[in-house]
Structure formats: structure tokens, C-alpha cells
Amino acid sequence: MSEKLDNFTNGLRDKLNDINARLSSVGGSIKPASKETQAAIESKLYEVKVTLETNPIEHPEI
């Protein structure tokens, strides 16, 4: 019985270690993606700002 329990816990530990490694890998790829997204948003915001400064929108009088 003890051998079965040891085998089960060892297998479970291995599976948990694999899951942990995969989650760490995914977390590592998410952080750079969010930084890239932030940079893309800031770049687009700058483009819009420059466009508005050079071509202001005229609002009709109400």
C-alpha cells in the first residue's frame, strides 16, 4: 500500500511541476506582450495627437 501511495504522490508531484513550468512560461510571454501592447497604444495616441494638432476638428456652433 505504501508503494502505491509513494508512486501516486511522485506522479502527482511530477504533474504539478510540469504545470508550474508551463504557467511560468506563459507568464513570461504575457508580460512582454503587455509591454508591446502598451507601446503600440502610446504610439497610436501620439499619432492621433499630432494629427489633431495639425488638423484641428471644427465643431459646429450649437
Sine and cosine of phi, psi and omega as CSV:
sin_phi,cos_phi,sin_psi,cos_psi,sin_omega,cos_omega
0.00,0.00,-0.65,0.76,-0.02,-1.00
-0.90,0.43,-0.60,0.80,0.01,-1.00
-0.92,0.40,-0.64,0.77,0.03,-1.00
-0.89,0.45,-0.68,0.74,0.01,-1.00
-0.90,0.43,-0.68,0.73,0.04,-1.00
-0.88,0.47,-0.69,0.72,0.02,-1.00
-0.89,0.46,-0.68,0.73,0.01,-1.00
-0.89,0.46,-0.75,0.66,-0.04,-1.00
-0.92,0.39,-0.58,0.81,0.05,-1.00
-0.91,0.41,-0.67,0.74,0.05,-1.00
-0.90,0.44,-0.66,0.75,0.02,-1.00
-0.90,0.43,-0.67,0.74,0.03,-1.00
-0.88,0.48,-0.68,0.73,0.01,-1.00
-0.89,0.46,-0.69,0.73,0.01,-1.00
-0.90,0.44,-0.67,0.74,0.02,-1.00
-0.91,0.42,-0.62,0.79,0.06,-1.00
-0.90,0.44,-0.65,0.76,0.05,-1.00
-0.90,0.45,-0.69,0.72,0.02,-1.00
-0.88,0.47,-0.69,0.72,0.01,-1.00
-0.88,0.48,-0.68,0.74,0.01,-1.00
-0.90,0.44,-0.66,0.75,0.01,-1.00
-0.91,0.41,-0.68,0.73,0.02,-1.00
-0.90,0.43,-0.62,0.78,0.05,-1.00
-0.90,0.44,-0.63,0.77,0.01,-1.00
-0.91,0.42,-0.70,0.72,0.01,-1.00
-0.91,0.42,-0.69,0.73,0.03,-1.00
-0.86,0.51,-0.61,0.80,0.03,-1.00
-0.92,0.39,-0.52,0.86,0.00,-1.00
-1.00,0.08,-0.39,0.92,0.00,-1.00
-0.96,0.27,-0.67,0.74,-0.04,-1.00
-0.86,0.50,-0.76,0.65,0.04,-1.00
-0.89,0.45,-0.57,0.82,0.01,-1.00
-0.90,0.44,-0.64,0.77,0.00,-1.00
-0.93,0.37,-0.55,0.83,0.07,-1.00
-0.93,0.38,-0.64,0.77,0.05,-1.00
-0.91,0.42,-0.65,0.76,0.03,-1.00
-0.89,0.45,-0.70,0.71,0.02,-1.00
-0.87,0.49,-0.68,0.73,0.01,-1.00
-0.90,0.44,-0.64,0.77,0.01,-1.00
-0.91,0.41,-0.64,0.77,0.02,-1.00
-0.90,0.43,-0.70,0.71,0.01,-1.00
-0.90,0.44,-0.61,0.79,0.03,-1.00
-0.90,0.43,-0.71,0.71,0.01,-1.00
-0.91,0.42,-0.65,0.76,0.03,-1.00
-0.87,0.49,-0.67,0.74,0.03,-1.00
-0.88,0.47,-0.69,0.73,0.02,-1.00
-0.87,0.50,-0.70,0.71,-0.01,-1.00
-0.91,0.42,-0.67,0.75,0.01,-1.00
-0.87,0.49,-0.72,0.70,0.01,-1.00
-0.90,0.45,-0.68,0.73,0.01,-1.00
-0.88,0.48,-0.68,0.73,0.00,-1.00
-0.93,0.37,-0.57,0.82,0.02,-1.00
-0.94,0.35,-0.59,0.81,-0.03,-1.00
-1.00,0.06,-0.44,0.90,0.01,-1.00
-0.74,-0.68,0.97,0.22,-0.06,-1.00
-0.89,0.45,0.55,-0.83,0.04,-1.00
-0.99,0.12,0.77,-0.64,0.03,-1.00
-1.00,-0.04,0.82,-0.58,0.01,-1.00
-1.00,-0.09,0.73,-0.68,0.06,-1.00
-0.93,0.36,0.54,-0.84,0.06,-1.00
-0.94,0.35,0.65,-0.76,-0.01,-1.00
-0.99,-0.11,0.00,0.00,0.00,0.00
